[in-house]
Amino acid sequence: MRALDAQVGLAGFANSLVTSHPSLFSNVPIFIASNIMATMKQVVTAVEVAARLPGYRAAALAWAPPLAATDFGPAGVLMGYDFHVTSTGPQLIEVNTNAGGAFLNHVLAEAQRECCAGDHALAAPPRDFGGQIFSMFIAEWRRQRGSSQPINIAIIDDNPETQYLLPEFRLAKALIEQHGITAIIADASALACDGQMLQLDGRRIDLVYNRLVDFALTEPRHAALRAAYEAGIVVLSPNPHVYALLADKRNLTLLSDTDRLEQWGLAPAHREALRGAVPKTVLVTPANASSLWGNRRNQFFKPAGGHGSKAAYRGDKVTHKVWSDILAGNYVAQAYAEPSARIIRRDGMPAKLKVDVRLYTYAGEVLLAAARLYQGQTTNMRTPGGGFAPVLELASSPDESTLSKCII
């Protein structure tokens, strides 16, 4: 609580967060063996290398909108690589741009250092996480501008004051401003573009930390941001180009096709990392609809441009009506990877929650590991006892004494 208040610089911030977001943080950590963590990092590296191959880029951009074709340079701040840790090893479920939770999980991880110190290491940011995040924004600026640094950064979403992760926006703002740069939380529709600069209430915006889920900027209320991005007069991160190469769900069909990756020149070590960790994924088409329906219990269906698990379905839950929607939409089918589980104590009774592990990265470097605990088909922040949880990295599987010491 004190850490959250101190980070934002607002007394009572944490208490209000507990009231408004009762399922934001779980009260238990997640334990991961160091070899599993190393494997996940190898997968991140392999994906980032694959995304630079000309053949891969041509395939990914072929189904992306024209706006995504231009590469202005930015690599995309705080990418999220989401895994299920299964009995056969970690499985990459999806890749996300503008992955939420990093700033909140940073504070949570810092609070866990003392209570969970011991024979294991916290898979958390270094002490200077704030400095790393600031350096990340500066690096994005210089990838496009070459030198210097931005003066004004806007943290943009639709109606940010109503967003569930508004507390994170406030943490991001505080962290950026600690390094002498003005940060503004704003609604994307409030931006204006005069062809020379992007403005907010008459103030030039140099860099936008983009939290929109309109990944291709097609909505009319985002017209000013789109115009500024197309003209190259604002640094936008993450942007449509990064989304097209890494986060479009259709790209999982490329990453799970090691024969094609070999043809494109991906090195054997990277192919092997992806072969064992990316569940087989295919586009849902009229040609394979019948076979996918027959094998739906072993599939997970996701919209190509989906986010936050919206309109995503576990195959065994798919009804005929939902199947019609899937066929009419732009979906992929991914071989189902059973998530691991964590037992928590809820109202004095044990409860089993599913676990999703997220690696927050920048330009292929892992900055932070965190987990989300939930019940139901997909991740959510509504499960009592669930929510974000810190990740503790161990040399081997945890024993009961370790578990009991680290329940907070």
KOLZASE-536919 format. One record per residue (C-alpha): residue in one letter; x, y, z. Coordinates in Angstrom, 2 decimals, decimal comma, m for minus. Layout:
<sites>
 r      px      py      pz
 A       X       Y       Z
...
</sites>
This chain:
<sites>
 r      px      py      pz
 M    0,00    0,00    0,00
 R    2,73    2,44    0,96
 A    4,65    1,58   m2,22
 L    1,67    2,43   m4,42
 D    1,01    5,71   m2,61
 A    4,68    6,67   m2,84
 Q    4,92    5,84   m6,54
 V    1,92    7,96   m7,46
 G    2,64   10,63   m4,86
 L   m0,93   10,54   m3,60
 A   m1,88    9,46   m0,07
 G   m4,85    7,10   m0,03
 F   m4,35    5,99   m3,65
 A   m3,80    2,34   m2,67
 N   m6,80    2,18   m0,36
 S   m9,07    3,59   m3,02
 L   m7,63    1,03   m5,46
 V   m8,51   m1,86   m3,15
 T  m12,09   m0,60   m2,98
 S  m12,51    0,04   m6,70
 H  m10,46   m2,94   m7,95
 P  m10,95   m5,80   m5,44
 S   m9,61   m8,44   m7,85
 L   m6,65   m6,50   m9,23
 F   m4,00   m8,25   m7,10
 S   m3,94  m11,83   m5,88
 N   m2,52  m12,55   m2,43
 V   m0,16  m15,33   m3,56
 P    2,92  m15,46   m5,78
 I    3,52  m17,85   m8,67
 F    6,61  m20,08   m8,70
 I    8,47  m20,91  m11,90
 A   11,61  m22,99  m12,25
 S   14,56  m21,17  m13,79
 N   14,75  m23,56  m16,75
 I   11,12  m22,76  m17,62
 M   11,86  m19,04  m17,42
 A   14,89  m19,53  m19,66
 T   12,75  m21,39  m22,21
 M   10,19  m18,57  m22,31
 K   12,96  m16,04  m22,90
 Q   14,28  m18,17  m25,76
 V   10,80  m18,11  m27,31
 V   10,67  m14,32  m27,06
 T   14,03  m14,09  m28,81
 A   12,95  m16,52  m31,53
 V    9,75  m14,58  m32,26
 E   11,59  m11,27  m32,43
 V   14,20  m12,75  m34,80
 A   11,52  m14,37  m36,98
 A    9,68  m11,05  m37,24
 R   12,74   m9,50  m38,89
 L   12,90  m12,08  m41,69
 P   11,81  m10,68  m45,10
 G    9,59  m13,71  m45,80
 Y    7,83  m13,47  m42,46
 R    7,35   m9,71  m42,76
 A    5,87  m10,06  m46,24
 A    3,40  m12,69  m45,02
 A    2,37  m10,74  m41,91
 L    1,97   m7,44  m43,76
 A   m0,02   m9,12  m46,53
 W   m3,06   m9,37  m44,25
 A   m2,40   m6,09  m42,43
 P   m4,00   m2,77  m43,43
 P   m1,94   m0,40  m45,64
 L   m1,35    1,90  m42,67
 A    0,86   m0,80  m41,10
 A    3,25   m1,05  m44,04
 T    5,53    1,84  m43,07
 D    8,20    1,18  m40,45
 F    8,97    4,45  m38,63
 G   11,47    2,72  m36,35
 P    9,86    2,17  m32,93
 A    9,98   m1,38  m31,56
 G    6,88   m1,07  m29,36
 V    6,99   m0,28  m25,65
 L    6,08   m3,02  m23,19
 M    5,16   m5,89  m25,45
 G    3,47   m8,78  m23,67
 Y    4,26  m12,43  m24,34
 D    1,60  m14,61  m22,71
 F    2,30  m18,23  m21,77
 H    0,58  m21,22  m20,25
 V    3,04  m23,41  m18,39
 T    1,96  m26,97  m19,21
 S    3,29  m30,40  m18,30
 T    5,30  m30,38  m21,54
 G    6,72  m26,89  m21,02
 P    5,64  m23,30  m21,62
 Q    3,24  m22,62  m24,49
 L    3,06  m19,20  m26,14
 I   m0,64  m18,35  m26,24
 E   m0,35  m14,93  m27,84
 V    1,69  m11,78  m28,21
 N    0,25   m8,38  m27,29
 T    1,12   m4,79  m27,96
 N    0,18   m2,24  m25,25
 A    0,17   m5,09  m22,69
 G   m1,45   m3,83  m19,50
 G   m0,19   m4,29  m15,97
 A    3,56   m3,66  m16,13
 F    3,58   m0,57  m13,92
 L    1,26   m2,15  m11,36
 N    3,25   m5,37  m11,33
 H    6,47   m3,43  m10,85
 V    5,15   m1,97   m7,60
 L    3,76   m5,36   m6,53
 A    7,10   m7,03   m7,20
 E    8,96   m4,40   m5,20
 A    6,66   m5,01   m2,24
 Q    7,35   m8,76   m2,46
 R   11,13   m8,50   m2,25
 E   11,26   m8,47    1,54
 C    8,63  m11,09    2,37
 C    9,84  m13,57   m0,22
 A   13,60  m13,17    0,11
 G   15,38  m16,50    0,39
 D   16,68  m19,27   m1,80
 H   14,85  m18,04   m4,86
 A   15,04  m14,89   m6,93
 L   12,17  m12,61   m7,77
 A   11,59  m12,47  m11,53
 A   11,01   m8,78  m11,15
 P   12,49   m5,55  m12,41
 P   15,87   m4,39  m11,14
 R   15,94   m1,66   m8,54
 D   16,13    0,89  m11,35
 F   13,05   m0,34  m13,20
 G   11,90    3,26  m13,49
 G   15,14    4,15  m15,20
 Q   14,73    1,24  m17,62
 I   11,20    2,32  m18,50
 F   12,30    5,91  m19,03
 S   15,19    4,69  m21,22
 M   12,69    2,63  m23,21
 F   10,63    5,71  m24,08
 I   13,77    7,65  m24,99
 A   14,94    4,73  m27,16
 E   11,59    4,72  m28,99
 W   11,95    8,44  m29,63
 R   15,47    8,07  m30,97
 R   14,57    5,09  m33,18
 Q   12,41    7,54  m35,12
 R   13,99   10,93  m34,44
 G   17,67   10,01  m34,10
 S   18,62   12,13  m31,08
 S   17,39   14,36  m28,27
 Q   14,26   13,42  m26,31
 P   10,54   14,25  m26,19
 I    9,22   17,14  m24,13
 N    5,57   16,06  m23,85
 I    4,32   12,46  m23,72
 A    0,61   11,66  m23,91
 I   m0,75    8,43  m22,42
 I   m3,71    7,80  m24,70
 D   m6,83    5,65  m24,45
 D  m10,55    6,00  m25,10
 N  m12,22    7,64  m22,11
 P   m9,21    6,90  m19,88
 E  m11,00    8,04  m16,73
 T  m13,35    5,06  m17,10
 Q  m10,71    2,46  m17,96
 Y  m10,15   m0,38  m15,49
 L   m6,38    0,18  m15,63
 L   m6,55    3,94  m15,07
 P   m4,45    3,45  m11,89
 E   m1,67    2,11  m14,12
 F   m1,85    5,21  m16,32
 R   m1,31    7,29  m13,20
 L    1,70    5,18  m12,24
 A    3,14    5,57  m15,75
 K    2,60    9,33  m15,62
 A    4,34    9,59  m12,25
 L    7,30    7,51  m13,39
 I    7,80    9,51  m16,59
 E    7,55   12,83  m14,78
 Q   10,15   11,73  m12,23
 H   12,60   12,03  m15,11
 G   11,66   15,56  m16,08
 I    9,29   14,95  m19,01
 T    5,69   16,12  m18,95
 A    3,18   13,25  m19,15
 I   m0,52   13,76  m19,81
 I   m3,32   11,18  m19,58
 A   m5,79   11,98  m22,33
 D   m8,67   10,75  m24,44
 A   m7,57   10,06  m28,01
 S  m10,54   12,01  m29,35
 A   m9,20   15,18  m27,69
 L   m6,11   15,20  m29,94
 A   m5,86   17,60  m32,89
 C   m3,57   17,53  m35,91
 D   m2,90   20,59  m38,07
 G   m0,55   18,82  m40,47
 Q    2,50   20,18  m38,66
 M    2,13   18,75  m35,18
 L   m0,14   16,69  m32,94
 Q   m1,71   18,85  m30,25
 L   m3,63   18,48  m27,04
 D   m5,27   21,64  m25,72
 G   m2,78   23,70  m27,72
 R    0,27   21,81  m26,43
 R    2,49   19,90  m28,88
 I    2,57   16,15  m28,22
 D    5,91   14,61  m29,15
 L    5,36   10,97  m28,23
 V    2,19    8,96  m27,63
 Y    2,16    5,94  m25,31
 N   m0,64    4,15  m27,10
 R   m3,10    2,12  m25,02
 L   m5,85    2,03  m27,65
 V   m7,28   m1,29  m28,83
 D   m8,09    0,22  m32,23
 F   m4,82   m1,22  m33,49
 A   m5,16    0,05  m37,07
 L   m6,57    3,48  m36,04
 T   m9,68    3,03  m38,16
 E  m12,22    4,65  m35,83
 P  m13,26    8,24  m36,70
 R  m12,47    9,49  m33,19
 H   m8,83    8,51  m33,79
 A   m8,52   10,45  m37,06
 A   m6,14   13,08  m35,66
 L   m3,78   10,48  m34,23
 R   m3,89    8,52  m37,47
 A   m3,09   11,60  m39,54
 A   m0,16   12,53  m37,31
 Y    1,15    8,95  m37,37
 E    0,87    8,66  m41,17
 A    2,71   11,96  m41,59
 G    5,43   10,91  m39,18
 I    4,97   14,00  m37,03
 V    4,43   12,07  m33,80
 V    6,24    9,06  m32,37
 L    3,55    6,47  m31,65
 S    4,37    3,44  m29,54
 P    3,20    0,78  m29,91
 N    2,01    1,46  m33,45
 P    0,14   m0,34  m36,27
 H    3,36   m1,63  m37,85
 V    4,52   m3,32  m34,64
 Y    1,04   m4,75  m34,07
 A    0,94   m6,17  m37,61
 L    4,29   m7,92  m37,25
 L    3,92   m9,28  m33,73
 A    0,44   m9,15  m32,24
 D   m2,04  m10,00  m35,01
 K   m3,32  m13,47  m34,00
 R   m2,93  m14,68  m37,59
 N    0,83  m14,47  m37,13
 L    0,59  m17,48  m34,81
 T   m0,09  m19,53  m37,94
 L    3,35  m18,44  m39,19
 L    5,15  m18,97  m35,90
 S    3,75  m22,48  m35,51
 D    4,77  m23,47  m39,06
 T    8,43  m24,41  m38,64
 D    8,73  m25,67  m42,23
 R    7,87  m22,23  m43,53
 L   10,17  m20,60  m40,99
 E   12,98  m22,82  m42,25
 Q   12,30  m21,72  m45,82
 W   12,52  m18,11  m44,68
 G   15,91  m18,72  m43,09
 L   15,19  m18,88  m39,37
 A   18,13  m20,49  m37,57
 P   17,69  m24,07  m36,26
 A   17,93  m23,05  m32,58
 H   15,14  m20,49  m33,00
 R   13,00  m22,95  m34,96
 E   13,40  m25,52  m32,22
 A   12,40  m22,98  m29,56
 L    9,19  m22,21  m31,46
 R    8,49  m25,83  m32,42
 G    8,05  m26,85  m28,81
 A    6,34  m23,74  m27,54
 V    3,85  m22,37  m30,10
 P    0,64  m24,42  m30,28
 K   m0,37  m25,28  m33,83
 T   m2,56  m22,46  m35,13
 V   m4,56  m22,25  m38,37
 L   m6,89  m19,76  m40,00
 V  m10,56  m20,73  m39,76
 T  m11,78  m21,08  m43,35
 P  m14,70  m22,74  m45,14
 A  m12,26  m25,43  m46,28
 N  m11,32  m26,58  m42,76
 A  m14,52  m25,61  m40,92
 S  m15,88  m29,14  m40,80
 S  m12,72  m30,69  m39,39
 L  m12,28  m27,90  m36,85
 W  m15,86  m28,29  m35,67
 G  m15,33  m32,00  m35,25
 N  m12,15  m31,41  m33,26
 R  m13,35  m28,28  m31,47
 R  m12,78  m29,68  m27,96
 N   m9,05  m29,56  m28,60
 Q   m9,08  m26,01  m30,00
 F   m9,21  m22,45  m28,75
 F  m10,79  m19,91  m31,12
 K   m9,65  m16,27  m31,22
 P  m10,51  m13,30  m33,44
 A   m7,48  m12,16  m35,45
 G   m7,69   m8,64  m34,07
 G   m8,92   m9,57  m30,62
 H   m7,80   m8,18  m27,28
 G   m8,43   m8,85  m23,62
 S   m9,88  m12,32  m24,39
 K  m12,96  m10,70  m25,92
 A  m14,92  m13,03  m28,25
 A  m12,39  m15,82  m27,60
 Y  m13,79  m19,29  m26,95
 R  m12,64  m22,61  m25,56
 G  m13,73  m25,17  m28,16
 D  m15,74  m27,34  m25,79
 K  m17,87  m24,29  m24,91
 V  m18,72  m23,39  m28,51
 T  m22,41  m23,62  m29,40
 H  m23,82  m23,76  m32,93
 K  m24,70  m20,07  m32,71
 V  m21,18  m19,13  m31,58
 W  m19,75  m21,33  m34,33
 S  m21,73  m19,36  m36,89
 D  m20,21  m16,17  m35,51
 I  m16,72  m17,68  m35,72
 L  m17,22  m18,70  m39,34
 A  m18,51  m15,25  m40,21
 G  m15,65  m13,53  m38,39
 N  m11,91  m13,48  m38,92
 Y  m10,76  m16,21  m36,52
 V   m7,83  m18,49  m35,85
 A   m7,99  m21,90  m34,20
 Q   m5,16  m22,69  m31,80
 A   m4,45  m26,11  m30,32
 Y   m5,62  m25,88  m26,72
 A   m2,86  m25,59  m24,11
 E   m4,10  m26,37  m20,61
 P   m2,97  m23,66  m18,17
 S   m1,28  m24,54  m14,93
 A   m3,13  m24,06  m11,65
 R   m2,44  m22,43   m8,29
 I   m4,26  m23,31   m5,09
 I   m5,23  m20,29   m3,03
 R   m7,22  m19,94    0,17
 R  m10,50  m18,08   m0,31
 D  m12,90  m17,55    2,58
 G  m10,98  m20,15    4,53
 M  m11,34  m22,79    1,82
 P   m8,92  m23,94   m0,90
 A   m9,74  m22,80   m4,45
 K   m7,98  m23,70   m7,70
 L   m7,23  m20,84  m10,07
 K   m5,76  m20,97  m13,57
 V   m2,46  m19,22  m14,28
 D   m1,35  m17,12  m17,24
 V    2,29  m15,92  m17,21
 R    3,20  m12,70  m19,01
 L    6,67  m11,50  m19,93
 Y    6,82   m7,75  m20,51
 T    9,52   m6,97  m23,07
 Y   11,12   m4,21  m25,06
 A   12,97   m4,95  m28,32
 G   13,19   m8,61  m27,29
 E   14,58   m7,94  m23,81
 V   12,50   m9,19  m20,88
 L   11,90   m6,38  m18,38
 L    9,44   m8,01  m16,02
 A    7,58  m11,27  m15,43
 A    4,15  m11,40  m13,84
 A    1,16  m13,70  m13,69
 R   m2,60  m13,45  m13,78
 L   m4,80  m15,80  m11,76
 Y   m8,38  m16,42  m12,85
 Q  m11,30  m18,80  m13,20
 G  m13,34  m19,29  m16,36
 Q  m12,55  m19,71  m20,04
 T  m10,19  m16,76  m20,33
 T   m8,11  m14,41  m18,22
 N  m10,06  m11,77  m16,38
 M   m9,71   m9,43  m13,43
 R  m12,98  m10,42  m11,79
 T  m12,12  m13,63   m9,94
 P  m12,14  m13,28   m6,13
 G   m8,62  m14,10   m4,96
 G   m7,33  m13,72   m8,50
 G   m5,64  m10,88  m10,37
 F   m2,02   m9,95  m10,93
 A    0,56  m11,98   m9,02
 P    4,36  m11,71   m8,78
 V    6,51  m14,45  m10,28
 L    9,19  m16,10   m8,14
 E   11,93  m17,87  m10,04
 L   13,42  m20,95   m8,40
 A   16,24  m23,33   m9,25
 S   13,74  m26,21   m8,97
 S   10,07  m26,82   m8,16
 P    8,94  m25,22   m4,87
 D    8,32  m27,26   m1,73
 E    5,52  m26,72    0,77
 S    7,69  m24,64    3,13
 T    8,42  m22,18    0,34
 L    4,75  m21,92   m0,52
 S    3,70  m21,32    3,06
 K    6,32  m18,58    3,60
 C    5,23  m16,63    0,55
 I    1,47  m16,39    1,09
 I    0,80  m12,78    1,98
</sites>
